[in-house]
Every structure is written in structure tokens, then in C-alpha cells.
């Protein structure tokens, strides 16, 4: 039992030392603040996608405030399989 706590303690100390490396915090400071946010054509239209419809969806994302809320992707799934 004592060995298990010692290993855990060493792991905690190692993680503290690694996370305190100068510059590391700034490098990842803004990484993944939100999950990737977007809209996927498959969820609504399946294989029936075209350019006009996708442009309308992208415009709707802007006009409804989704872009401002952090949505940035329009994923086009055109049934490649």
C-alpha cells in the first residue's frame, strides 16, 4: 500500500514540474476553449446537398447569430462512400 502512494506522489510531483515549464502555459492558453462548433449537412439532408443549399445554410448561420456564438464550420457530407 505504501508503494502505491509513493508512485502516486511521484506522478503528481512530475506533473507539477512539467506544467511549470516556462512558455508552456502561453503556448496552449487559447487551445480548445470550446469544442469544434459547426453544422453538418448529413444530419438534415443526407446525400441531397448542392452549392445553393450550402450557401443558404452558411448565410443562415450568420444571420441567426450562430457565427457570433462561436459556430465556424459548415461540414459537407456528400455520401462519398
Buried (B, 14 or more C-beta within 10 A) or exposed (E): EEEEEEEEEEEEEEEEEEEEEEEEEEEEEEEEEEEEEEBEBEEEBEEEBEEEEBEEBBEEBEEEEBBEEEBEEBEEEEEEE
